[in-house]
């Protein structure tokens, strides 16, 4: 073989190896669950990683036992798992709690998405507890900080996010509703954190220095005043202009509330009703392009997609799914919503369906109309949980 031929062969082999190496190093596409499993009081909660196929189907890749304790009970609209892909690394942050047999109480457990290994358990202060009578310890995250709400002392704990999925606890601030209610859900955007409370009130905090500072805008939501509905799930636009609450209880019919927070504080919420034919809409999720708001209709086993104008904050009724497969026979209630893709509508909406299922619903939207159609392989069964309510997707939606 001539020198030129050998050189050509070497170049071909090099290109093949580089191509293979590139394929192996591609970012994984996962759906991740906080299995919220107490395993009869032992420290064996877990997170399950499912590889997402191009069609949205889920294949279990790994079940990572965390060494923490989950919660085997239904709760509220709570984010119990957060996913990052930034300076801190490719991380999954899980809220874990519980008490049994002297097992340590962990506040936040972190897992490397790259290695699928637990990297640490990070507690708050000594008083930061979550009594067993409350199934409510939620998480929120923005920039260099992660926030956890502790229902025992009614505080928000602040952690500084560090490289390698590590956390450093910085301190607590008090947070309770006008009638003493505990936090149900939180969201953090653009140096403002917004919380909903179990007594129908809402509040925002300035987080520009890390630790939340109350903005002095604690108030009852408009839907609570008018209809007796309580704001539960919370989402916000990426620019921190609008925050959206999903409402539960009170007058029948799915409702959501929108507050303009561009001033750095909450303004009285505007209520939008008729967003589906179901009962309540406790969980909310904006599509990646913020043109659709997905609502989980807890009491009817459906989800809806409603058109959202991120310039004006106006919500308009869109489309609604049929009752999702297995409702009442396999699972009850619809909880956390996530999208498959990080652009446009998200393509597919995943629905946490306690006790053990994940719904998979395709989205199409064009020209002011939309449709939601459940996949034939839905729901996907998660046999590592008794009652999970929170899911995340890697890579995560940017904000």
C-alpha positions in Angstrom: 0.0 0.0 0.0 1.3 3.4 -0.9 1.9 6.1 1.6 -1.0 8.1 0.1 -3.3 5.1 0.4 -2.2 4.6 4.0 -2.9 8.2 4.7 -6.3 8.1 3.2 -7.1 4.9 5.2 -5.9 6.6 8.4 -8.1 9.6 7.7 -11.2 7.4 7.1 -10.5 5.5 10.4 -10.1 8.7 12.3 -13.3 10.2 11.0 -15.2 7.0 11.8 -13.8 7.0 15.4 -14.7 10.7 15.8 -18.2 10.1 14.6 -18.7 7.1 16.9 -17.2 9.1 19.8 -19.6 12.0 19.0 -22.5 9.6 19.0 -21.5 8.2 22.4 -21.1 11.6 23.9 -24.4 13.0 22.8 -26.5 14.5 25.5 -29.0 12.0 26.8 -32.7 12.8 26.7 -34.3 11.6 29.9 -37.6 11.8 31.8 -36.7 11.6 35.5 -39.1 10.8 38.3 -38.9 11.4 42.1 -40.4 8.1 43.0 -41.4 9.5 46.4 -41.2 6.0 48.0 -40.8 5.5 51.7 -40.3 1.7 51.4 -42.0 1.1 54.7 -39.8 3.6 56.5 -36.4 2.7 55.1 -34.1 5.1 53.4 -34.7 3.7 49.9 -36.4 6.4 47.9 -35.2 6.5 44.3 -35.2 8.4 41.0 -36.0 6.6 37.8 -34.3 7.7 34.5 -36.2 6.9 31.3 -34.7 7.4 27.9 -37.1 9.4 25.7 -37.5 8.1 22.1 -38.2 10.4 19.1 -41.8 9.4 19.4 -42.0 10.3 23.1 -42.0 6.7 24.4 -40.1 6.0 27.6 -37.6 3.2 28.2 -36.2 2.7 31.7 -32.5 3.3 31.8 -31.6 3.3 35.5 -33.2 3.4 38.9 -31.0 5.3 41.3 -31.6 4.6 45.0 -31.1 7.9 46.8 -30.7 6.9 50.4 -33.4 9.3 51.4 -37.1 8.9 52.2 -40.0 9.7 50.0 -43.7 10.3 50.7 -46.3 7.6 50.0 -49.3 9.8 49.8 -51.1 12.2 47.5 -50.4 15.9 48.1 -50.7 19.2 46.3 -49.3 20.8 43.2 -45.7 20.4 44.2 -42.4 20.5 42.3 -40.3 17.8 44.0 -37.6 17.4 41.4 -35.6 20.0 39.4 -33.2 19.4 36.5 -30.2 21.6 35.6 -27.8 21.8 32.7 -25.6 24.8 33.5 -22.6 25.9 35.5 -23.5 23.5 38.4 -23.5 20.5 36.0 -26.1 18.1 34.7 -28.0 17.6 37.9 -31.3 16.3 39.3 -32.3 17.8 42.6 -34.9 15.8 44.7 -37.0 16.9 47.7 -36.9 14.1 50.2 -38.3 13.8 53.7 -40.0 11.6 56.2 -39.3 10.1 59.6 -38.9 6.5 60.8 -36.7 4.5 63.0 -34.1 7.2 63.5 -33.3 7.5 59.8 -31.8 10.9 59.0 -34.0 13.5 57.3 -32.5 14.8 54.1 -33.7 18.1 52.6 -32.4 18.0 49.0 -30.6 15.0 47.4 -28.6 15.6 44.2 -27.9 13.1 41.4 -25.5 13.4 38.5 -27.3 13.0 35.2 -24.0 12.1 33.6 -23.0 9.2 35.9 -26.4 8.4 37.5 -24.9 8.5 40.9 -26.0 10.3 44.1 -23.7 13.1 44.9 -25.0 14.4 48.2 -27.7 15.0 50.7 -28.1 18.6 51.8 -30.0 19.5 54.9 -31.4 22.9 56.0 -31.3 24.2 59.5 -32.0 22.0 62.6 -35.6 23.4 62.7 -36.2 22.7 59.0 -38.6 19.8 59.1 -41.6 18.5 57.1 -44.1 16.9 59.5 -45.5 13.6 58.4 -49.0 15.2 58.4 -47.9 17.4 55.4 -47.0 16.0 52.0 -45.5 19.3 51.0 -41.9 20.1 50.5 -41.4 21.8 47.2 -38.4 23.2 45.3 -37.7 26.2 43.1 -34.5 27.3 41.4 -33.1 30.3 39.6 -29.5 31.1 38.7 -27.1 30.3 41.5 -29.8 29.5 44.1 -32.2 26.7 45.0 -35.1 27.1 47.4 -36.9 24.5 49.5 -40.0 25.2 51.5 -40.3 23.5 54.9 -43.8 23.2 56.2 -42.8 22.5 59.9 -41.4 25.9 60.7 -43.1 27.5 57.7 -39.8 28.7 56.2 -38.1 28.9 52.8 -34.6 27.5 52.9 -32.0 28.9 50.5 -29.1 26.9 49.1 -26.3 28.2 47.0 -25.8 26.0 43.9 -22.2 24.9 43.4 -20.3 23.0 40.7 -20.6 19.2 40.7 -24.3 19.4 41.8 -23.3 20.4 45.3 -25.3 22.7 47.5 -24.5 25.0 50.4 -27.2 26.0 52.9 -27.4 29.7 53.5 -30.4 30.2 55.8 -34.1 30.4 56.2 -36.8 33.1 55.9 -40.3 32.9 57.3 -43.2 32.4 54.8 -46.8 31.8 55.7 -50.1 32.9 54.3 -52.5 35.6 55.6 -54.4 33.1 57.6 -51.3 31.1 58.5 -51.4 28.7 55.5 -48.3 26.7 54.4 -46.7 27.0 51.0 -48.2 24.8 48.3 -45.9 25.7 45.4 -43.1 28.1 44.4 -41.5 29.4 41.2 -38.4 31.6 40.8 -37.6 33.8 37.8 -35.5 36.9 37.2 -34.7 37.5 40.9 -38.3 37.1 42.1 -39.8 34.1 43.9 -43.5 33.7 44.0 -45.4 31.3 46.4 -49.0 30.1 46.7 -50.3 29.2 50.1 -52.9 26.7 51.3 -55.2 29.5 52.7 -55.7 31.1 49.3 -53.0 33.8 49.6 -50.0 34.5 47.4 -46.8 36.4 48.0 -43.5 37.4 46.2 -40.0 37.7 47.4 -36.9 39.6 46.0 -34.1 37.1 45.6 -31.4 39.4 44.0 -29.1 38.7 47.0 -29.9 35.0 47.2 -32.0 34.9 50.4 -35.6 35.9 49.8 -36.8 39.2 51.1 -40.6 39.7 51.3 -41.9 42.3 48.9 -44.8 43.3 51.1 -47.4 42.1 48.7 -49.0 39.2 50.6 -52.6 39.1 49.5 -55.5 36.7 48.8 -55.8 35.8 45.2 -58.8 37.1 43.2 -60.2 33.7 42.6 -60.1 32.9 46.3 -62.0 36.1 47.0 -64.5 35.6 44.2 -65.0 31.9 44.0 -63.3 30.3 47.0 -60.6 28.6 44.8 -57.1 28.3 46.1 -54.0 29.0 43.9 -51.8 25.9 43.9 -49.5 25.2 40.9 -47.4 28.1 39.8 -45.4 28.9 36.6 -43.9 32.1 35.2 -42.7 33.5 32.0 -38.9 33.3 31.5 -38.6 37.1 31.6 -40.4 37.4 34.9 -43.2 39.5 33.5 -46.2 37.3 34.3 -46.8 34.6 36.9 -49.7 32.1 36.5 -51.5 30.1 39.1 -53.7 27.0 38.6 -56.7 27.0 41.0 -58.2 24.2 42.9 -61.6 24.0 44.7 -64.3 26.6 44.9 -66.6 27.2 42.0 -66.6 24.3 39.4 -64.5 24.4 36.2 -60.8 24.8 35.5 -59.5 28.2 36.2 -56.1 30.0 36.2 -55.0 33.4 37.4 -52.4 35.7 36.0 -50.5 38.5 37.8 -48.2 41.0 36.2 -45.0 41.0 38.2 -42.9 43.2 35.9 -42.8 45.9 38.7 -41.0 43.4 40.9 -44.2 42.7 42.9 -47.5 40.9 42.6 -50.4 42.7 41.2 -54.0 41.6 41.8 -54.6 38.5 39.8 -56.9 38.3 36.8 -59.0 35.1 36.7 -59.6 33.1 33.5 -62.3 30.5 33.5 -63.7 28.1 31.0 -60.3 26.5 30.4 -61.7 23.1 29.8 -64.7 21.0 31.0 -63.1 19.5 34.0 -63.2 20.3 37.7 -59.9 21.8 38.9 -56.6 22.8 37.4 -54.1 22.6 40.2 -50.9 22.1 38.0 -49.8 24.5 35.3 -47.0 24.4 32.8 -46.1 26.9 30.1 -44.9 25.5 26.7 -41.2 26.3 25.9 -42.3 29.1 23.6 -44.8 30.3 26.1 -47.7 30.3 23.7 -49.6 27.5 25.4 -50.5 26.9 29.1 -51.0 23.3 30.0 -53.4 22.5 32.8 -53.9 19.2 34.6 -57.6 18.7 35.4 -57.2 16.8 38.6 -60.7 15.5 39.1 -61.5 14.3 35.6 -58.2 12.8 34.4 -57.7 15.2 31.5 -55.3 18.0 30.5 -56.0 21.1 28.5 -53.9 23.5 26.4 -54.8 27.1 26.4 -53.4 30.0 24.4 -51.3 32.5 26.3 -50.2 35.9 25.1 -46.9 36.5 26.8 -47.0 40.2 25.8 -50.4 40.9 27.4 -50.8 38.0 29.8 -54.2 37.1 28.4 -55.3 33.5 28.4 -57.8 32.1 25.8 -59.4 28.7 25.9 -57.8 26.2 23.6 -58.2 22.4 23.5 -58.7 19.5 25.8 -57.7 15.9 25.9 -60.1 13.0 26.2 -60.0 11.3 29.6 -56.6 9.7 29.8 -56.1 6.0 29.7 -56.3 4.2 33.0 -58.1 7.0 34.9 -59.8 5.5 37.9 -58.8 2.0 37.0 -55.0 2.4 37.3 -54.5 5.9 38.7 -56.4 8.9 40.2 -55.5 12.6 39.7 -53.2 14.4 37.3 -50.1 16.1 38.8 -46.8 17.5 37.4 -46.7 18.3 33.7 -43.5 18.4 31.6 -42.8 18.7 27.9 -40.6 16.4 25.8 -38.9 19.2 23.8 -37.4 22.5 24.9 -38.8 24.5 21.9 -42.1 25.6 20.4 -45.0 23.7 22.1 -42.8 20.9 23.6 -44.3 18.4 21.2 -45.4 15.9 23.9 -46.7 16.6 27.4 -45.9 14.1 30.1 -48.3 13.8 33.0 -47.5 12.4 36.4 -50.4 10.1 37.2 -50.4 8.8 40.8 -50.1 6.1 41.8 -47.7 4.6 39.3 -48.1 5.9 35.7 -46.8 8.5 33.3 -49.2 9.8 30.7 -47.9 10.7 27.2 -50.0 13.2 25.2 -49.0 14.6 21.8 -49.6 18.3 21.1 -50.3 20.0 17.8 -51.0 23.7 17.4 -51.4 25.9 14.4 -53.4 29.0 13.3 -55.1 29.5 16.7 -56.3 25.9 17.0 -54.8 22.9 18.9 -55.3 19.3 19.7 -54.1 16.9 22.5 -54.0 13.2 21.7 -52.8 10.5 24.0 -50.2 8.1 22.6 -51.3 4.5 22.1 -48.5 3.2 24.4 -49.6 5.6 27.2 -49.5 5.4 30.2 -46.0 4.1 30.9 -45.8 2.2 34.2 -43.3 3.1 36.9 -42.9 0.1 39.1 -40.5 1.8 41.5 -43.1 4.0 43.1 -46.2 3.8 45.2 -47.4 7.3 44.7 -45.2 9.8 42.7 -46.3 13.2 41.8 -43.3 15.0 40.3 -41.3 14.5 37.1 -38.6 16.4 35.3 -37.0 16.3 31.8 -33.3 16.5 30.8 -32.3 18.7 29.1 -34.6 21.1 30.9 -36.7 24.0 29.5 -34.6 27.2 29.6 -35.5 30.1 31.7 
